[in-house]
Every structure is written in structure tokens, then in C-alpha cells.
Amino acid sequence: MTLKTLEGVYPPHVTPFDRRGKIDGEALRELIEFWLDAGLHGLVTCASNGEGPYLTLEERREVISIVLDSVDGRPVIAGVAAPGMREVMRQIRDAVDLGVDAILLTPPFYYTPNNRELLRHYQLILGKFDVPTLLYNVPKFVGYNIDIEIIVKLVEEFDHVIGIKDSSGLFWRISELTRLVGDKISILAGTGDLLLPTLLMGGKGGIVGVSIIAPEMCVKLFNAFKRGDLITARDLQWKLTRINEVIIKRYNQLSAVKEALRLLGKPGGYPRPPSLPLEEAARREIQGVLREVGLCQ
């Protein structure tokens, strides 16, 4: 498969660890079945919610291999993230060798580059690998937004930049991206509260953490929008925004998403330290939200 565009909803899925911190492959396979049975359009692996920066290269290979073996022909996008360019390139090479369909390219972090440095960073990577690439704007984790001017330049220069996941949570950015490059690449919501607004502005869908917990709800929203049923889409967006506000924003989302999966009877596993399982008050609040939106009793 050579991806030219992406459309739909994709979960940036968790990596389930057992009590010893080892990858639980059987749990991951069970979760993949849960997501695909709900109708999600593909999987994004080893990204932020997958605790990708905590994984060794060997662990990344293990997770990606399990996903590729279980995904039933739907696209697999591998997150790549490291402070330095050499490690990013090593991760890309591994992912391409394993057979992923695209990569999700995280900006450099720890040391914050200026715009000239960031543009050059991307140009060197994209000039070396022609794998379909989604840019990833994620200020929550890297500490800054990618200037839209840089995104426009990269789209103009490299045909294999096929999309962007924008996790800024800023509607004006989604609006500008769809206006400037929405006819060339897939603009994808990166936060669950902007899934419907992104579609309304001309975006193609989302890579959103709420789809890990509520995959069927996300697919129903997408399908309602596609058939022009905006009332149903709106009502579903209200529920997804509520989930997003508590589970993704209020707590450590790595721990909160796995707790939500546990409450739904799914094997999310344990977060990898320094993240810790949530305290009881947080667990009760998450359970209350899941009940409120109709996902559990």
C-alpha cells in the first residue's frame, strides 16, 4: 500500500505493559480487535498515547510487528519521536523495514529549535526518506507549535508529506491549515474536542486519544458527518468532548486512558514509570464520565 491521503478516525493506541513493565502482546492483540471491530480506519502505533518515547528500539519493533500482523489490511502509521535527528532516522528506518504505511513525525524536543533549525531538520529527514509522512504538531509534549509557514513550505517541497495531526487544540490553526494546504494534504484533528469542527472546516478526520476509549462513538460521528447528519454528529461530539476534557486533559492521559480501558473491561495494562496508576478519586471521576456518556454501567 502506498498512501497518498488519509481519511477517517485512527487511534494513537496504547501499549499495554504487565506489572513488570513488559509488553503484553496478547493484550495488545485483544485491543486491536476491539478497535478494528468498531470500524476505526487504521492504527497509529508507538506514538504519544502508546508511550513511544519510553520504548526501546527492540520494543518498538515488537509492537509494530504485532500491529502489522493484526491490522487486517488497514493502514499502520508509526510514530517517531526523539530529541535528535540520528535517532529519529533510526526509528524511521526500522519502521519502514518492518513495512508500515506511513510515519507520524514528532518535532524535536528538549532543546527547542528556532524556525530555521526546525525547517532544516525536516528537510534533511524528508529528503532522506520518501515514506508517506504526517507531520505532528503537539505542543503539549514538545513545548511549542510548528509555525504554519514551515508546514506550508514542507508541503510545497515534499510530495510525500501527506497530512498533519494537529494536537494544539486551537481551532484557528485547524482553520488556517485547511485554508492553506487542505487541498493538498489530510488535515487531521489531534484532539477529541475538535473532531467534528475539523471535518466541518474541510479536514479528513482525526488521530485522537478518545478513539482508544470510544472507538464506535468516533466512527459513528465520522459516518454521521459523511451522510450529512450534523445533529447526530453534534450530539456525539458533545460526548467525546466530555471524555476528552476529563480523561485526556485533566489527568496524566497515559494513566487515565489505561484506567478507562480497564473500567470498560479491556486489557489496557499499566503505565510505564515515571507515570503511575491513578489514585482512587481520579478513578471514580473517570468511571463517572464513562457512565455519563453511556460507555459503562
BADOLO-199709 format. One record per residue: residue in three letters; x, z negated, y of N, C-alpha, C in turn. Coordinates in steps of 0.1 Angstrom, whole numbers, padded with zeros to 4 digits, always signed. Layout:
// BADOLO-199709
ALAXZYXZYXZY
...
This chain:
// BADOLO-199709
MET+0008+0000-0012+0000+0000+0000+0009+0000+0012
THR+0006+0009+0021+0013+0010+0034+0003+0007+0045
LEU+0003-0005+0050-0007-0010+0060-0005-0003+0073
LYS-0015+0003+0079-0015+0008+0092-0023+0000+0102
THR-0033-0008+0097-0041-0016+0105-0046-0027+0097
LEU-0051-0038+0103-0057-0049+0096-0071-0051+0102
GLU-0081-0054+0094-0094-0058+0098-0100-0068+0089
GLY-0107-0078+0095-0113-0089+0087-0107-0102+0089
VAL-0109-0111+0080-0105-0125+0081-0095-0129+0070
TYR-0084-0135+0074-0073-0138+0065-0069-0152+0066
PRO-0069-0160+0055-0065-0174+0057-0050-0175+0057
PRO-0044-0183+0066-0030-0186+0065-0028-0198+0056
HIS-0029-0195+0043-0032-0205+0033-0022-0217+0032
VAL-0027-0228+0027-0018-0240+0024-0009-0237+0012
THR+0001-0245+0011+0010-0246-0001+0007-0259-0007
PRO+0001-0260-0018-0002-0273-0024+0011-0279-0031
PHE+0014-0291-0027+0025-0299-0033+0020-0310-0042
ASP+0027-0314-0052+0023-0325-0060+0029-0338-0054
ARG+0027-0349-0060+0032-0362-0054+0047-0362-0053
ARG+0054-0355-0061+0069-0354-0060+0074-0344-0050
GLY+0064-0337-0044+0068-0326-0034+0071-0313-0040
LYS+0068-0311-0053+0070-0298-0059+0058-0289-0057
ILE+0060-0276-0057+0049-0267-0055+0040-0267-0068
ASP+0027-0268-0066+0018-0269-0077+0012-0255-0078
GLY+0018-0247-0087+0014-0233-0089+0000-0232-0094
GLU-0004-0240-0103-0018-0239-0108-0028-0242-0097
ALA-0025-0252-0089-0034-0255-0078-0035-0243-0068
LEU-0024-0237-0066-0024-0225-0057-0032-0214-0063
ARG-0031-0211-0075-0039-0201-0082-0054-0204-0081
GLU-0058-0216-0082-0072-0220-0081-0077-0218-0067
LEU-0069-0221-0057-0072-0219-0043-0074-0205-0040
ILE-0065-0197-0045-0065-0182-0042-0079-0177-0047
GLU-0083-0181-0059-0095-0177-0065-0107-0181-0056
PHE-0106-0193-0050-0117-0198-0041-0118-0189-0029
TRP-0106-0185-0023-0106-0177-0011-0111-0163-0013
LEU-0106-0157-0024-0109-0143-0027-0124-0142-0031
ASP-0129-0152-0039-0143-0152-0043-0152-0152-0031
ALA-0148-0159-0020-0156-0160-0008-0156-0147+0000
GLY-0147-0137-0004-0147-0124+0003-0137-0122+0014
LEU-0128-0132+0015-0117-0130+0025-0109-0117+0022
HIS-0104-0111+0033-0099-0098+0032-0084-0096+0027
GLY-0077-0107+0026-0063-0108+0021-0058-0122+0023
LEU-0045-0123+0022-0039-0137+0023-0026-0136+0032
VAL-0025-0146+0040-0012-0148+0048-0005-0160+0042
THR+0007-0158+0037+0014-0168+0029+0027-0173+0036
CYS+0030-0185+0034+0043-0191+0039+0043-0191+0054
ALA+0031-0193+0060+0030-0193+0075+0028-0208+0079
SER+0022-0210+0091+0022-0223+0096+0015-0233+0088
ASN+0002-0230+0084-0006-0239+0075+0000-0240+0061
GLY+0008-0230+0057+0015-0230+0045+0028-0238+0045
GLU+0031-0245+0056+0043-0253+0058+0055-0244+0055
GLY+0055-0232+0060+0065-0222+0057+0079-0227+0062
PRO+0080-0233+0074+0094-0238+0078+0099-0249+0070
TYR+0091-0255+0061+0096-0266+0053+0100-0261+0039
LEU+0098-0248+0036+0101-0242+0023+0115-0237+0023
THR+0122-0239+0011+0135-0232+0009+0132-0218+0006
LEU+0143-0210+0006+0141-0196+0002+0136-0194-0012
GLU+0141-0203-0021+0136-0202-0035+0121-0206-0036
GLU+0117-0216-0028+0103-0219-0028+0094-0208-0022
ARG+0099-0202-0012+0092-0191-0006+0090-0180-0016
ARG+0100-0177-0024+0099-0166-0034+0089-0170-0045
GLU+0089-0183-0048+0079-0188-0058+0065-0186-0053
VAL+0062-0191-0041+0049-0190-0035+0044-0175-0034
ILE+0053-0167-0028+0049-0153-0026+0047-0146-0039
SER+0055-0149-0049+0053-0143-0062+0039-0147-0068
ILE+0035-0159-0067+0022-0164-0072+0011-0156-0065
VAL+0012-0156-0052+0002-0149-0044+0001-0134-0048
LEU+0012-0127-0048+0012-0113-0052+0006-0111-0066
ASP+0008-0120-0075+0003-0119-0088-0012-0122-0089
SER-0017-0128-0079-0031-0133-0080-0041-0127-0070
VAL-0036-0118-0061-0044-0114-0050-0054-0103-0052
ASP-0053-0097-0064-0063-0087-0068-0063-0075-0058
GLY-0051-0070-0054-0050-0058-0046-0053-0059-0032
ARG-0057-0071-0027-0058-0072-0012-0045-0075-0005
PRO-0044-0072+0008-0031-0073+0014-0025-0087+0014
VAL-0012-0088+0013-0005-0100+0014+0005-0099+0025
ILE+0004-0108+0035+0012-0109+0046+0021-0122+0046
ALA+0034-0120+0047+0043-0132+0045+0047-0136+0059
GLY+0045-0149+0062+0051-0155+0074+0066-0156+0073
VAL+0073-0153+0084+0087-0156+0085+0090-0164+0098
ALA+0098-0174+0096+0100-0183+0107+0113-0191+0106
ALA+0122-0189+0115+0134-0197+0116+0140-0196+0130
PRO+0148-0206+0134+0153-0206+0148+0162-0194+0150
GLY+0170-0190+0140+0180-0180+0142+0176-0166+0135
MET+0182-0156+0141+0179-0142+0136+0183-0140+0122
ARG+0195-0145+0118+0200-0142+0105+0191-0147+0094
GLU+0186-0159+0096+0177-0165+0086+0164-0157+0086
VAL+0159-0153+0097+0146-0145+0098+0148-0132+0090
MET+0160-0126+0092+0162-0113+0084+0163-0116+0069
ARG+0169-0127+0065+0170-0130+0051+0156-0132+0045
GLN+0147-0139+0053+0133-0141+0048+0126-0128+0047
ILE+0128-0119+0057+0121-0106+0056+0126-0098+0044
ARG+0139-0098+0042+0144-0090+0031+0139-0095+0018
ASP+0138-0108+0016+0132-0114+0004+0118-0110+0002
ALA+0110-0111+0013+0096-0108+0012+0093-0093+0009
VAL+0101-0085+0015+0100-0070+0013+0103-0067-0002
ASP+0114-0073-0007+0119-0071-0020+0108-0075-0031
LEU+0101-0086-0027+0090-0091-0036+0078-0082-0036
GLY+0076-0074-0025+0065-0065-0024+0053-0068-0015
VAL+0056-0076-0005+0045-0079+0004+0041-0067+0012
ASP+0029-0067+0018+0024-0056+0025+0028-0056+0040
ALA+0030-0068+0045+0034-0069+0059+0040-0083+0061
ILE+0046-0085+0073+0051-0098+0077+0045-0102+0090
LEU+0044-0116+0091+0040-0122+0103+0052-0129+0110
LEU+0056-0123+0121+0069-0126+0127+0068-0137+0138
THR+0072-0149+0134+0072-0161+0144+0083-0159+0154
PRO+0081-0162+0167+0092-0162+0177+0102-0173+0174
PRO+0114-0171+0179+0125-0181+0178+0120-0195+0184
PHE+0125-0206+0178+0121-0219+0183+0134-0228+0183
TYR+0132-0240+0187+0142-0250+0190+0149-0247+0203
TYR+0157-0236+0204+0162-0231+0216+0153-0220+0222
THR+0148-0222+0234+0138-0213+0239+0145-0201+0246
PRO+0143-0189+0241+0149-0177+0247+0142-0173+0260
ASN+0150-0167+0269+0143-0161+0281+0137-0147+0276
ASN+0130-0140+0285+0124-0128+0281+0133-0117+0277
ARG+0145-0116+0283+0155-0106+0279+0160-0109+0265
GLU+0162-0122+0262+0167-0125+0249+0156-0123+0239
LEU+0144-0127+0242+0133-0126+0232+0131-0111+0229
LEU+0130-0103+0239+0128-0088+0237+0139-0083+0228
ARG+0152-0086+0231+0163-0081+0223+0162-0086+0208
HIS+0158-0099+0207+0156-0105+0193+0147-0096+0185
TYR+0135-0093+0191+0125-0085+0184+0130-0071+0181
GLN+0137-0065+0191+0142-0051+0190+0152-0050+0178
LEU+0161-0060+0177+0171-0060+0166+0164-0061+0152
ILE+0154-0070+0151+0147-0072+0139+0139-0060+0135
LEU+0131-0055+0144+0122-0044+0142+0130-0031+0140
GLY+0141-0030+0146+0150-0018+0144+0156-0018+0130
LYS+0158-0029+0124+0164-0030+0111+0154-0029+0099
PHE+0142-0034+0101+0132-0034+0091+0120-0026+0095
ASP+0115-0016+0088+0103-0009+0092+0091-0013+0084
VAL+0091-0025+0079+0079-0031+0072+0068-0033+0083
PRO+0056-0031+0079+0045-0034+0088+0046-0048+0093
THR+0045-0050+0106+0047-0063+0112+0036-0067+0122
LEU+0032-0080+0120+0023-0086+0130+0032-0096+0138
LEU+0031-0095+0151+0037-0105+0160+0028-0117+0159
TYR+0034-0129+0162+0028-0141+0161+0030-0149+0174
ASN+0020-0151+0182+0021-0159+0194+0015-0173+0190
VAL+0024-0183+0190+0020-0196+0185+0026-0207+0193
PRO+0022-0209+0206+0028-0219+0215+0027-0233+0209
LYS+0017-0236+0201+0016-0250+0196+0028-0254+0188
PHE+0035-0244+0181+0046-0247+0173+0060-0243+0178
VAL+0060-0233+0187+0073-0229+0192+0075-0233+0207
GLY+0065-0237+0213+0066-0243+0227+0064-0233+0238
TYR+0061-0220+0236+0059-0211+0246+0051-0199+0241
ASN+0045-0192+0251+0037-0180+0248+0047-0168+0249
ILE+0045-0158+0241+0052-0145+0243+0045-0138+0255
ASP+0053-0134+0264+0048-0126+0276+0041-0113+0271
ILE+0029-0111+0276+0022-0099+0272+0030-0086+0275
GLU+0038-0086+0285+0046-0074+0288+0056-0071+0277
ILE+0061-0081+0270+0070-0079+0259+0062-0073+0247
ILE+0050-0078+0245+0042-0073+0234+0039-0058+0236
VAL+0035-0054+0248+0033-0041+0252+0045-0032+0249
LYS+0057-0036+0253+0069-0029+0251+0072-0027+0236
LEU+0070-0037+0228+0072-0036+0214+0063-0026+0207
VAL+0050-0027+0211+0040-0018+0206+0043-0003+0209
GLU+0048-0001+0221+0052+0013+0225+0064+0018+0218
GLU+0073+0009+0215+0086+0012+0209+0086+0014+0194
PHE+0078+0006+0187+0078+0005+0172+0065+0007+0166
ASP+0064+0018+0159+0051+0022+0152+0047+0012+0142
HIS+0057+0005+0136+0053-0004+0125+0049-0018+0130
VAL+0048-0020+0143+0041-0032+0148+0026-0028+0148
ILE+0019-0035+0138+0005-0031+0136-0005-0041+0141
GLY+0000-0053+0146-0010-0062+0151-0004-0074+0157
ILE-0012-0083+0161-0007-0096+0166-0018-0107+0163
LYS-0013-0118+0158-0021-0130+0157-0018-0139+0169
ASP-0028-0141+0177-0026-0149+0190-0033-0162+0188
SER-0024-0172+0187-0029-0186+0185-0028-0195+0197
SER-0028-0188+0209-0027-0195+0221-0040-0203+0224
GLY-0052-0198+0219-0065-0204+0222-0069-0200+0236
LEU-0063-0190+0242-0066-0186+0255-0074-0173+0255
PHE-0087-0173+0260-0095-0161+0259-0089-0150+0268
TRP-0083-0154+0279-0078-0143+0288-0067-0135+0282
ARG-0059-0142+0273-0049-0134+0266-0055-0125+0256
ILE-0065-0129+0249-0072-0120+0239-0078-0108+0247
SER-0084-0111+0259-0090-0100+0267-0079-0090+0271
GLU-0068-0095+0276-0057-0086+0281-0051-0078+0269
LEU-0049-0085+0258-0043-0078+0247-0052-0066+0242
THR-0065-0069+0241-0074-0058+0237-0075-0047+0247
ARG-0074-0051+0260-0074-0041+0270-0062-0032+0270
LEU-0050-0038+0268-0038-0031+0269-0033-0024+0256
VAL-0035-0030+0245-0030-0024+0233-0040-0025+0221
GLY-0053-0028+0224-0063-0029+0214-0066-0016+0207
ASP-0063-0005+0213-0065+0008+0207-0053+0012+0198
LYS-0042+0005+0198-0030+0008+0191-0027-0001+0179
ILE-0031-0014+0181-0028-0024+0171-0040-0033+0168
SER-0040-0041+0158-0051-0050+0155-0048-0063+0162
ILE-0058-0067+0171-0057-0079+0178-0065-0089+0170
LEU-0058-0100+0165-0064-0109+0156-0065-0123+0162
ALA-0076-0130+0162-0077-0144+0166-0068-0152+0158
GLY-0061-0162+0164-0053-0171+0157-0059-0185+0157
THR-0070-0187+0163-0077-0200+0163-0092-0198+0160
GLY-0097-0207+0152-0111-0205+0147-0121-0205+0158
ASP-0119-0211+0169-0129-0211+0180-0130-0198+0188
LEU-0121-0189+0185-0121-0176+0192-0123-0164+0182
LEU-0128-0167+0170-0130-0156+0161-0141-0146+0166
LEU-0153-0151+0169-0163-0142+0175-0159-0136+0188
PRO-0154-0144+0198-0150-0138+0211-0140-0127+0209
THR-0131-0128+0200-0121-0118+0197-0128-0105+0192
LEU-0137-0107+0183-0144-0095+0178-0152-0088+0189
LEU-0158-0096+0198-0166-0091+0209-0158-0083+0219
MET-0145-0087+0220-0137-0081+0230-0130-0068+0224
GLY-0132-0066+0211-0126-0054+0205-0115-0057+0195
GLY-0113-0070+0193-0103-0073+0182-0108-0070+0168
LYS-0100-0071+0158-0103-0067+0145-0106-0078+0135
GLY-0105-0091+0140-0108-0102+0131-0099-0114+0134
GLY-0094-0121+0124-0087-0133+0126-0078-0137+0115
ILE-0067-0144+0118-0060-0152+0108-0061-0166+0113
VAL-0070-0173+0107-0075-0186+0113-0075-0197+0102
GLY-0070-0209+0106-0070-0220+0097-0083-0224+0092
VAL-0094-0223+0100-0107-0227+0095-0111-0219+0082
SER-0106-0207+0081-0110-0199+0069-0104-0205+0056
ILE-0094-0214+0057-0089-0221+0045-0100-0230+0039
ILE-0107-0236+0049-0117-0246+0045-0131-0240+0043
ALA-0134-0231+0052-0148-0225+0052-0147-0210+0051
PRO-0141-0205+0040-0139-0190+0039-0152-0182+0039
GLU-0163-0187+0032-0175-0180+0031-0182-0179+0045
MET-0181-0190+0053-0187-0190+0066-0180-0180+0075
CYS-0167-0179+0074-0159-0169+0082-0163-0155+0079
VAL-0164-0152+0066-0168-0139+0061-0182-0136+0066
LYS-0191-0145+0065-0205-0143+0070-0205-0140+0085
LEU-0197-0147+0092-0196-0144+0107-0191-0129+0109
PHE-0181-0126+0102-0175-0112+0104-0185-0102+0100
ASN-0192-0104+0089-0202-0094+0084-0214-0093+0093
ALA-0218-0105+0099-0229-0105+0108-0226-0097+0121
PHE-0213-0099+0125-0209-0092+0137-0209-0077+0134
LYS-0204-0073+0123-0203-0058+0119-0217-0052+0119
ARG-0227-0059+0115-0240-0053+0114-0248-0055+0126
GLY-0242-0061+0137-0249-0063+0150-0258-0075+0151
ASP-0256-0084+0141-0265-0096+0142-0257-0107+0149
LEU-0258-0107+0162-0250-0116+0170-0255-0130+0171
ILE-0268-0132+0168-0274-0145+0168-0268-0153+0156
THR-0268-0147+0144-0262-0153+0132-0247-0156+0135
ALA-0240-0146+0140-0226-0148+0143-0224-0159+0152
ARG-0232-0160+0163-0230-0171+0172-0232-0185+0166
ASP-0243-0186+0157-0246-0199+0151-0234-0203+0141
LEU-0228-0193+0135-0217-0196+0126-0205-0200+0134
GLN-0203-0193+0146-0192-0197+0154-0193-0211+0159
TRP-0205-0216+0163-0206-0229+0167-0201-0239+0156
LYS-0204-0236+0143-0199-0245+0132-0184-0244+0131
LEU-0179-0232+0131-0164-0230+0130-0157-0237+0141
THR-0162-0236+0153-0156-0243+0165-0156-0258+0163
ARG-0166-0263+0157-0167-0278+0154-0156-0281+0144
ILE-0155-0274+0133-0145-0276+0123-0131-0275+0130
ASN-0129-0265+0138-0116-0263+0144-0112-0274+0153
GLU-0122-0279+0161-0119-0289+0171-0114-0302+0164
VAL-0119-0306+0153-0115-0318+0146-0104-0316+0136
ILE-0105-0307+0127-0096-0306+0116-0083-0299+0120
ILE-0084-0289+0129-0072-0282+0133-0065-0288+0145
LYS-0073-0293+0155-0068-0297+0168-0065-0312+0169
ARG-0074-0320+0163-0074-0335+0166-0063-0342+0158
TYR-0060-0337+0146-0050-0344+0138-0039-0335+0134
ASN-0029-0340+0127-0019-0331+0121-0026-0322+0112
GLN-0027-0309+0115-0035-0300+0108-0030-0298+0094
LEU-0017-0299+0091-0012-0298+0078-0018-0308+0068
SER-0019-0320+0073-0026-0331+0065-0041-0330+0065
ALA-0046-0326+0077-0061-0326+0078-0067-0315+0070
VAL-0061-0303+0070-0066-0292+0062-0066-0295+0047
LYS-0055-0302+0042-0054-0305+0028-0064-0316+0025
GLU-0067-0326+0034-0077-0336+0032-0091-0329+0031
ALA-0094-0320+0040-0107-0313+0039-0108-0306+0026
LEU-0098-0299+0021-0099-0293+0008-0102-0303-0003
ARG-0095-0314-0003-0098-0325-0013-0112-0329-0012
LEU-0118-0331+0000-0132-0335+0001-0141-0324-0004
LEU-0137-0312-0004-0145-0301-0009-0143-0299-0024
GLY-0135-0308-0030-0132-0307-0045-0122-0296-0048
LYS-0113-0292-0039-0103-0282-0041-0089-0289-0041
PRO-0080-0283-0049-0067-0290-0050-0057-0286-0039
GLY-0059-0292-0027-0050-0289-0016-0036-0295-0017
GLY-0035-0305-0025-0023-0312-0027-0019-0321-0015
TYR-0006-0324-0015-0001-0334-0005+0007-0326+0006
PRO+0007-0331+0018+0016-0325+0028+0030-0329+0025
ARG+0039-0321+0030+0053-0324+0028+0059-0332+0040
PRO+0066-0343+0037+0071-0351+0047+0080-0343+0057
PRO+0080-0346+0070+0075-0359+0076+0060-0360+0077
SER+0052-0350+0075+0038-0352+0075+0033-0361+0064
LEU+0023-0369+0067+0018-0379+0058+0003-0377+0056
PRO-0003-0381+0045-0017-0381+0043-0024-0389+0054
LEU-0036-0385+0058-0043-0391+0069-0047-0405+0065
GLU-0049-0413+0076-0055-0426+0074-0070-0426+0072
GLU-0076-0437+0068-0089-0437+0064-0099-0433+0075
ALA-0097-0437+0087-0106-0434+0098-0107-0419+0100
ALA-0095-0412+0099-0094-0398+0101-0101-0391+0089
ARG-0100-0396+0077-0106-0390+0065-0122-0391+0067
ARG-0126-0402+0072-0141-0404+0074-0146-0394+0084
GLU-0138-0392+0095-0143-0382+0105-0143-0368+0100
ILE-0133-0364+0092-0133-0351+0086-0145-0349+0077
GLN-0147-0359+0069-0159-0359+0060-0172-0357+0067
GLY-0173-0364+0079-0185-0363+0087-0187-0349+0092
VAL-0176-0343+0097-0177-0329+0102-0181-0319+0091
LEU-0175-0321+0079-0178-0312+0068-0193-0313+0065
ARG-0198-0326+0065-0213-0328+0063-0221-0321+0074
GLU-0217-0323+0086-0224-0318+0098-0226-0303+0097
VAL-0216-0296+0092-0217-0281+0092-0222-0276+0078
GLY-0225-0286+0069-0231-0282+0057-0222-0278+0046
LEU-0209-0282+0047-0200-0278+0036-0199-0288+0025
CYS-0203-0301+0028-0203-0311+0017-0214-0321+0019
GLN-0217-0328+0009-0228-0338+0009-0223-0351+0017
